[in-house]
Amino acid sequence: MTDAFASKSTPQILRMGLSDFLVRFDDRLSDQANRAVLSLAAALEAEAWPGLVELAPSLAALYLRMDPAQCDPCHVEAKLQELLATRDWFAAPLPPGRRIWQLPCVFGGAAGPQLAEAAALAGCAPDQAIAQICAKPLRVLALGFSPGQPYLGSLPTAWDIPRQTELTQTVPVGAVVVAVRQIIIFTAPSPTGWRQIGQSGFRGFQPKNAPPILLRPGDEVQLRSVSAEAFAAMADTGGICEPLP
Amino acid sequence: MNRALIVESAGPAVSLQDLGRPGFLAAGLSPGGAMDPQALAEAVALLAARPGDAALEMGALGGRFRLAGGAARIALTGAPMRAKSDGVPLRWNAVHMIEDGSVIEIGACQEGRYGYLSIGGGIATEQVMGSRAFHSRAGLGQAIAPGMQLPLGKDTAPTRYGRMLPADPRFQGGVLRVLPNAQTALFSPAQRAAFAATRFTISARGNRLGAALALSDSRHMAQFTLAEGLSLLSETTLAGDIQITGDGTPFILMADCQTMGGYPRIASILPQDIPRAAQAAPGSVVEFRWIDPSEALSLHHAWRQSLARLPAQCLPMIRDPADMPDLLTAQLISGVTDGAEREPQAERPEK
């Protein structure tokens, strides 16, 4: 059976409001579409078009903010069409300059009260669930909802589990939650419809630090399971960051 | 001591605002900043100040503020509020000199939603991520509370006061011009037409994140729902976007909104009409009118030019406003100018 998350789309160029654009590679979560978003963002950064003031990747689309005083949207659309036609973005390599973050995490127990429930929905035991989630690095598909908050993916297809119907009133900063083949690590206390399976010491948004926001779209995050005792004894639980080769 | 504004009391929605923090969308932070940036531009023109100075944004209700450490010029812009200094009424949309130790009292909005108190030299608290703006969603900056002492920056034009700007009415709702966005095509032509043919009321549920719209008969909201609406993949969201929530209720996203969202967005408000949307108080009626992108661009360029001409539109206040019974009438303006410097009203957004 083919992966239901493999993309079959062709990219769409969509006008947004006055002069902005969205390049949508897919209307569903797709690993290839997310890779395409990151590759196109890197290419556009390198091209530095006049009037292009901001780029924002989301899960499967790239937003371009254009200054209408500096460009004609019709020309932008034509240039985007040209650039998109230069290669198969779904097969493009991920851009250089990405990093990998090693993050210790306590799964289950008080740190992850819904681990067993989430594992059952994914059709496995809690230990297997931890092994699957920590099996390989997950990519930062996008940052959003709160500043610096990563959507990590994609987990194996068994993890296409729904959100809860009821919201959890609040999860703490650093909470590790799961749904729809993705992990979120919260950067601020928040209510959530996702299930909390663990707790990390990661603080992705520290406004007074430089940089204030630690992760970038395209970075990878390797979660490492540690016991609550070992976690409590660690001097720094914020994670280690290294450049990806 | 250095000059400071001491907060003796403040309404629940008073915060420090400037032009916000553009450029962090990819990191998940919306720009925030003043809900009515035009009011900040008007204050900059009145004060001959630097764009980007921080001012007090006052939602619905002002407060009592005492000046310490020296005199200061203040500009009052945005939604008109009743203002006095040591008991003497202060004209809105004007710049005044306030003596050291004086108390500025600002009451409730007479219309609209957000009034602004700007000070020559700006409010000079520490910047975080390039701005002093309070961001309610990200927890950046501070809401204003009694007891705070807000340091003031150096005034670069201290002798320029006693001037005013003609009012640019945008405080009672009205027509908001809208453009298609990346999700508009998900709605049927009939839905898009119905959206522009409906008179909505601004509901009481609203803040710096956004404002919900209401209908006298809420059953009619269902016509705006999208069958696949709840399973859309999250995409970039912007202030001025109008998202349709699960039951069909439109919700206008405002300055502190989220950066990604999964609700479908039927339209985006023309940027220069966002102040009018933000200033529409609960209960005011708004309607949406589709305009085509090329018309929108020429309107936008004209609006940018009219903002650049604001300094030239400032007029001297030749009489003590406290003596005048009809402060808000147009006679005040036409009596002191030949009109040559003022923009024709037609250049401003029409009702």
Interface residues (C-beta under 8 A of the other chain):
Chain A: L14 R15 M16 G17 L18 S19 D20 L22 R24 D26 D27 R28 L29 A41 V53 E54 L55 A56 P57 S58 L59 A60 A61 Y63 R65 P68 A69 P73 A142 L143 G144 F145 S146 P147 G148 Q149 A188 F205 P207 K208 P212 I213 R216 P217
Chain B: P22 G23 F24 L25 A26 A27 G28 L29 V128 M129 R137 A138 G139 L140 L179 P180 N181 A182 A185 L232 L233 S234 E235 T236 L238 G240 Q258 T259 M260 S268 L270 P271 P293 A296 L297 H300 H301 R304
